[in-house]
Amino acid sequence: MSAVVGALATASPASASISPGSYGVEDCDAQCVVLYFNTGYGGSHTVIHSDTPTGGEGIRDLAGYTFQSGGAGQGQSLKNNAASAKARVWGIDASVTVYFNSGYAGPCDKFHHTEYPSAWQLSNTYNENASVYFRNVPINQGCVNFG
């Protein structure tokens, strides 16, 4: 991931970051989730990173962020346009959750339990994704679980 320069935008000290490039989840050197424009990990994608090893951070509102790599959907808003996702999580209690609503609320899809959980097609947040949150503690949220 040395080709990735760094964060393009952050909302607060406890926010995750968006990184440019067309690399995959296997190249993340920290916890991350890759959101894809199309089902089946197709089209443009963008990587969202956890900036701290202890989690407890995210992006409260994906409005203003776009799909960055080449392919269908490049330049489109991340908010309410992701169809599939891959994640990298470290540790059995670590997870990344994609939420239907801004502010980490509403129905959700949770990625956890394996190092590289994935969703061929998002369930609760298919084309209705508004925020993303990283955790390193177990929590039961009633999400659809991937991993």
Secondary structure, 3 states (H helix, E strand, C coil): CCCCCCCCCCCCCCECEEECCCCCHHHCCCCEEEEEEECCCEEEEEEEECCCCCCCEEECCCCCCECCCCCCCCCCECCCCCCEEEEECCCCCCEEEEEEECCCEEEEEEEECCCCCEECCCCCCCCCCCEEEEECCCCCCCCEEEC
